[in-house]
Amino acid sequence: MTESAPNAVTGFAGLHHADEPILLPNAWDHASAAALAAQGFRAVGTTSLAVAAAAGLPDGAAATREQTLLLALTLGSGPYWLSVDAEDGFSDDPEEVAAFAREVYAVGAVGINLEDGLGPVGRHAAKIAAVRAAAPGLFVNARTDTYWAAGPGADGGSRREDTFRRLDAYQQAGAQGVFVPGLTDPREIAALVRRLDVPLNILYSPTGPSVPQLAGLGVRRISLGSLLYRRALGAAVEAATEIREGRAPTGTTPAYAEVQALSRDSVRGAADATASLGRRWYG
């Protein structure tokens, strides 16, 4: 974000303690982030799936460090607070993860999301501590994959206890927020909120609780993850097949000029362009 780093970080952290939870949409390029900002989203995240898919690489394989940094550089000066999905930090070495965190902070990011992949708790806690020491201004959101990678067949009791154990360690290491994607049961969410000392982040699911319901449970951050990217990809394929079959494509289609207006080189400037897009595309 273009405002001073201390103010940006304080503002982003403050969104996690506001009256309403922060709804964090995840962008994959300049245009998607600018279009979301035009709709009033004050903070935007990145999505590792989109970064990996754009490069033809697998997600979660620590293969997109440079692509992730490039996207952070592209988005870091935008008119929104930026949080970067950094998978597991792209290394098992806490110091290498800390070095990456310093880089994304230097280009304008105010938050970073680090996932444990169900690896050793101590190693992930060490990464969190190293990042906090290397980039004290960066909001660290620590993710555990106990409800994501373990699958629906995992024993509920043991999974719950493992979640508590992991998040306790990550809080103690300095995480300012914790993320449990795949957790959708309202009772379990409420129980976790009561146990935590930091804001809980939940991944929105179309089949899970709504945003108002999650807010009522005490969730402070709601991420959309790769949902928008996957819907955009699906819409593109659907439009192509409709045209092939002789039908006009349905859904919202911005004009060429509206997308072009998002360019940083637009005569009106980026702020005017995104405001214009918000009025004309959706208004």
Secondary structure as a PSIPRED ss2 file (coil, helix, strand):
# PSIPRED VFORMAT (PSIPRED V4.0)

   1 M C   1.000  0.000  0.000
   2 T C   1.000  0.000  0.000
   3 E C   1.000  0.000  0.000
   4 S C   1.000  0.000  0.000
   5 A H   0.000  1.000  0.000
   6 P H   0.000  1.000  0.000
   7 N H   0.000  1.000  0.000
   8 A H   0.000  1.000  0.000
   9 V H   0.000  1.000  0.000
  10 T H   0.000  1.000  0.000
  11 G H   0.000  1.000  0.000
  12 F H   0.000  1.000  0.000
  13 A H   0.000  1.000  0.000
  14 G H   0.000  1.000  0.000
  15 L H   0.000  1.000  0.000
  16 H C   1.000  0.000  0.000
  17 H C   1.000  0.000  0.000
  18 A C   1.000  0.000  0.000
  19 D C   1.000  0.000  0.000
  20 E C   1.000  0.000  0.000
  21 P C   1.000  0.000  0.000
  22 I E   0.000  0.000  1.000
  23 L E   0.000  0.000  1.000
  24 L E   0.000  0.000  1.000
  25 P C   1.000  0.000  0.000
  26 N E   0.000  0.000  1.000
  27 A E   0.000  0.000  1.000
  28 W C   1.000  0.000  0.000
  29 D C   1.000  0.000  0.000
  30 H H   0.000  1.000  0.000
  31 A H   0.000  1.000  0.000
  32 S H   0.000  1.000  0.000
  33 A H   0.000  1.000  0.000
  34 A H   0.000  1.000  0.000
  35 A H   0.000  1.000  0.000
  36 L H   0.000  1.000  0.000
  37 A H   0.000  1.000  0.000
  38 A H   0.000  1.000  0.000
  39 Q C   1.000  0.000  0.000
  40 G C   1.000  0.000  0.000
  41 F C   1.000  0.000  0.000
  42 R C   1.000  0.000  0.000
  43 A E   0.000  0.000  1.000
  44 V E   0.000  0.000  1.000
  45 G E   0.000  0.000  1.000
  46 T E   0.000  0.000  1.000
  47 T C   1.000  0.000  0.000
  48 S H   0.000  1.000  0.000
  49 L H   0.000  1.000  0.000
  50 A H   0.000  1.000  0.000
  51 V H   0.000  1.000  0.000
  52 A H   0.000  1.000  0.000
  53 A H   0.000  1.000  0.000
  54 A H   0.000  1.000  0.000
  55 A C   1.000  0.000  0.000
  56 G C   1.000  0.000  0.000
  57 L C   1.000  0.000  0.000
  58 P C   1.000  0.000  0.000
  59 D C   1.000  0.000  0.000
  60 G C   1.000  0.000  0.000
  61 A C   1.000  0.000  0.000
  62 A C   1.000  0.000  0.000
  63 A C   1.000  0.000  0.000
  64 T C   1.000  0.000  0.000
  65 R H   0.000  1.000  0.000
  66 E H   0.000  1.000  0.000
  67 Q H   0.000  1.000  0.000
  68 T H   0.000  1.000  0.000
  69 L H   0.000  1.000  0.000
  70 L H   0.000  1.000  0.000
  71 L H   0.000  1.000  0.000
  72 A H   0.000  1.000  0.000
  73 L H   0.000  1.000  0.000
  74 T H   0.000  1.000  0.000
  75 L H   0.000  1.000  0.000
  76 G C   1.000  0.000  0.000
  77 S C   1.000  0.000  0.000
  78 G C   1.000  0.000  0.000
  79 P C   1.000  0.000  0.000
  80 Y C   1.000  0.000  0.000
  81 W E   0.000  0.000  1.000
  82 L E   0.000  0.000  1.000
  83 S E   0.000  0.000  1.000
  84 V E   0.000  0.000  1.000
  85 D E   0.000  0.000  1.000
  86 A C   1.000  0.000  0.000
  87 E C   1.000  0.000  0.000
  88 D C   1.000  0.000  0.000
  89 G C   1.000  0.000  0.000
  90 F C   1.000  0.000  0.000
  91 S C   1.000  0.000  0.000
  92 D C   1.000  0.000  0.000
  93 D C   1.000  0.000  0.000
  94 P H   0.000  1.000  0.000
  95 E H   0.000  1.000  0.000
  96 E H   0.000  1.000  0.000
  97 V H   0.000  1.000  0.000
  98 A H   0.000  1.000  0.000
  99 A H   0.000  1.000  0.000
 100 F H   0.000  1.000  0.000
 101 A H   0.000  1.000  0.000
 102 R H   0.000  1.000  0.000
 103 E H   0.000  1.000  0.000
 104 V H   0.000  1.000  0.000
 105 Y H   0.000  1.000  0.000
 106 A H   0.000  1.000  0.000
 107 V C   1.000  0.000  0.000
 108 G C   1.000  0.000  0.000
 109 A C   1.000  0.000  0.000
 110 V C   1.000  0.000  0.000
 111 G E   0.000  0.000  1.000
 112 I E   0.000  0.000  1.000
 113 N E   0.000  0.000  1.000
 114 L E   0.000  0.000  1.000
 115 E E   0.000  0.000  1.000
 116 D C   1.000  0.000  0.000
 117 G C   1.000  0.000  0.000
 118 L C   1.000  0.000  0.000
 119 G C   1.000  0.000  0.000
 120 P C   1.000  0.000  0.000
 121 V H   0.000  1.000  0.000
 122 G H   0.000  1.000  0.000
 123 R H   0.000  1.000  0.000
 124 H H   0.000  1.000  0.000
 125 A H   0.000  1.000  0.000
 126 A H   0.000  1.000  0.000
 127 K H   0.000  1.000  0.000
 128 I H   0.000  1.000  0.000
 129 A H   0.000  1.000  0.000
 130 A H   0.000  1.000  0.000
 131 V H   0.000  1.000  0.000
 132 R H   0.000  1.000  0.000
 133 A H   0.000  1.000  0.000
 134 A H   0.000  1.000  0.000
 135 A C   1.000  0.000  0.000
 136 P C   1.000  0.000  0.000
 137 G C   1.000  0.000  0.000
 138 L C   1.000  0.000  0.000
 139 F E   0.000  0.000  1.000
 140 V E   0.000  0.000  1.000
 141 N E   0.000  0.000  1.000
 142 A E   0.000  0.000  1.000
 143 R E   0.000  0.000  1.000
 144 T C   1.000  0.000  0.000
 145 D C   1.000  0.000  0.000
 146 T C   1.000  0.000  0.000
 147 Y C   1.000  0.000  0.000
 148 W C   1.000  0.000  0.000
 149 A C   1.000  0.000  0.000
 150 A C   1.000  0.000  0.000
 151 G C   1.000  0.000  0.000
 152 P C   1.000  0.000  0.000
 153 G C   1.000  0.000  0.000
 154 A C   1.000  0.000  0.000
 155 D C   1.000  0.000  0.000
 156 G H   0.000  1.000  0.000
 157 G H   0.000  1.000  0.000
 158 S H   0.000  1.000  0.000
 159 R H   0.000  1.000  0.000
 160 R H   0.000  1.000  0.000
 161 E H   0.000  1.000  0.000
 162 D H   0.000  1.000  0.000
 163 T H   0.000  1.000  0.000
 164 F H   0.000  1.000  0.000
 165 R H   0.000  1.000  0.000
 166 R H   0.000  1.000  0.000
 167 L H   0.000  1.000  0.000
 168 D H   0.000  1.000  0.000
 169 A H   0.000  1.000  0.000
 170 Y H   0.000  1.000  0.000
 171 Q H   0.000  1.000  0.000
 172 Q H   0.000  1.000  0.000
 173 A H   0.000  1.000  0.000
 174 G C   1.000  0.000  0.000
 175 A C   1.000  0.000  0.000
 176 Q C   1.000  0.000  0.000
 177 G E   0.000  0.000  1.000
 178 V E   0.000  0.000  1.000
 179 F E   0.000  0.000  1.000
 180 V C   1.000  0.000  0.000
 181 P C   1.000  0.000  0.000
 182 G C   1.000  0.000  0.000
 183 L C   1.000  0.000  0.000
 184 T C   1.000  0.000  0.000
 185 D C   1.000  0.000  0.000
 186 P H   0.000  1.000  0.000
 187 R H   0.000  1.000  0.000
 188 E H   0.000  1.000  0.000
 189 I H   0.000  1.000  0.000
 190 A H   0.000  1.000  0.000
 191 A H   0.000  1.000  0.000
 192 L H   0.000  1.000  0.000
 193 V H   0.000  1.000  0.000
 194 R H   0.000  1.000  0.000
 195 R H   0.000  1.000  0.000
 196 L C   1.000  0.000  0.000
 197 D C   1.000  0.000  0.000
 198 V C   1.000  0.000  0.000
 199 P C   1.000  0.000  0.000
 200 L E   0.000  0.000  1.000
 201 N E   0.000  0.000  1.000
 202 I E   0.000  0.000  1.000
 203 L E   0.000  0.000  1.000
 204 Y C   1.000  0.000  0.000
 205 S C   1.000  0.000  0.000
 206 P C   1.000  0.000  0.000
 207 T C   1.000  0.000  0.000
 208 G C   1.000  0.000  0.000
 209 P C   1.000  0.000  0.000
 210 S C   1.000  0.000  0.000
 211 V H   0.000  1.000  0.000
 212 P H   0.000  1.000  0.000
 213 Q H   0.000  1.000  0.000
 214 L H   0.000  1.000  0.000
 215 A H   0.000  1.000  0.000
 216 G H   0.000  1.000  0.000
 217 L H   0.000  1.000  0.000
 218 G C   1.000  0.000  0.000
 219 V C   1.000  0.000  0.000
 220 R C   1.000  0.000  0.000
 221 R E   0.000  0.000  1.000
 222 I E   0.000  0.000  1.000
 223 S E   0.000  0.000  1.000
 224 L C   1.000  0.000  0.000
 225 G C   1.000  0.000  0.000
 226 S C   1.000  0.000  0.000
 227 L H   0.000  1.000  0.000
 228 L H   0.000  1.000  0.000
 229 Y H   0.000  1.000  0.000
 230 R H   0.000  1.000  0.000
 231 R H   0.000  1.000  0.000
 232 A H   0.000  1.000  0.000
 233 L H   0.000  1.000  0.000
 234 G H   0.000  1.000  0.000
 235 A H   0.000  1.000  0.000
 236 A H   0.000  1.000  0.000
 237 V H   0.000  1.000  0.000
 238 E H   0.000  1.000  0.000
 239 A H   0.000  1.000  0.000
 240 A H   0.000  1.000  0.000
 241 T H   0.000  1.000  0.000
 242 E H   0.000  1.000  0.000
 243 I H   0.000  1.000  0.000
 244 R H   0.000  1.000  0.000
 245 E C   1.000  0.000  0.000
 246 G C   1.000  0.000  0.000
 247 R C   1.000  0.000  0.000
 248 A C   1.000  0.000  0.000
 249 P C   1.000  0.000  0.000
 250 T C   1.000  0.000  0.000
 251 G C   1.000  0.000  0.000
 252 T C   1.000  0.000  0.000
 253 T C   1.000  0.000  0.000
 254 P C   1.000  0.000  0.000
 255 A C   1.000  0.000  0.000
 256 Y H   0.000  1.000  0.000
 257 A H   0.000  1.000  0.000
 258 E H   0.000  1.000  0.000
 259 V H   0.000  1.000  0.000
 260 Q H   0.000  1.000  0.000
 261 A C   1.000  0.000  0.000
 262 L C   1.000  0.000  0.000
 263 S C   1.000  0.000  0.000
 264 R C   1.000  0.000  0.000
 265 D C   1.000  0.000  0.000
 266 S C   1.000  0.000  0.000
 267 V C   1.000  0.000  0.000
 268 R C   1.000  0.000  0.000
 269 G H   0.000  1.000  0.000
 270 A H   0.000  1.000  0.000
 271 A H   0.000  1.000  0.000
 272 D H   0.000  1.000  0.000
 273 A H   0.000  1.000  0.000
 274 T H   0.000  1.000  0.000
 275 A H   0.000  1.000  0.000
 276 S H   0.000  1.000  0.000
 277 L H   0.000  1.000  0.000
 278 G H   0.000  1.000  0.000
 279 R H   0.000  1.000  0.000
 280 R H   0.000  1.000  0.000
 281 W H   0.000  1.000  0.000
 282 Y H   0.000  1.000  0.000
 283 G C   1.000  0.000  0.000
